[in-house]
């Protein structure tokens, strides 16, 4: 059976239940993430931080899922582009800047881990490692424990479509399907696995087409549209929380930046393609939706932007002043 579309999967418009303040909050988190992301690029190019890997362009599918989750109850096993996601679940701009600078106050690792490897226990954000797709079987393990204990918890694991070529992805889905675990695997299909286009990554048209093979629904949707992303996320979480088993989601999106600060994407894709996708930018589309609903005008947009920029400035200044870890702390706490 081919993957379901959003309209086939979602039974009702869950976004209709969102009040105006919550809709505006979703937009503001997306914009704050964008401004943080852009500042991190600038800091890297200035030589002030060593590395940056961007989530720019993927804000809508991340924030849509985050706002559907129960914070402090549900679990997130993120991947390295989930800046918007972790911000929406409770990490702060200071937290994220401390990590990109590798400072001792970094809540994810105390400055020991490379950037974009987040961890934040208060929000149940689970630490990740650099090998891709390892988070899927790990998340399935958390979901298995929750089911055994009879806990009302949902686990969300995210990854890019390139990671679906790894065995861990398939093993995790297989385990989740067998045991009907409360797991959502969200693949953010941004069209490129570093420099390899999606058509050279997999022999099927959609990642979500693989859901049937593991005994779960596969759902694909427009990951650059915030309300569609929220609707799919809310439907998926509701079904999983009712005990209906795992779900594989595929958010169709795009990475307009290079793979990382060490990549030159001009070697594998055209500028025309990038510019075309920029016209589908999730921030721009969200702003348009809010204006059409009468929730956003120029004055409010300027106030929101100013708040976001002020937070980014504060986080940058704070992280730059913060101390680095002491050299002797590199060995603690490390398991031998």
Secondary structure by P-SEA (a helix, b strand, c coil): cccccccccccccccccccaaaaaaaaaaaaaaaaaaaaaaaaaaaccccbbbbcccaaaaaaaaaaacccccbbbbccccaaaaaaaacccaaaaaaaaacccccccccccccccccccccccccccccccaaaaaaaaaaaaaaaaacccbbbbbbbcccccccaaaaaaaaaaaaacccbbbbbbcccccccccccccccccccccccccccbbbbbcccccaaaaaaaaaaaaaaaaaccbbbbbbbbccccccccccccccccccaaaaaaaaaacaaaaaaaaaaaaccccaaaaaaaaaaaaaaaaaaaaaaaaccccccccccccccc
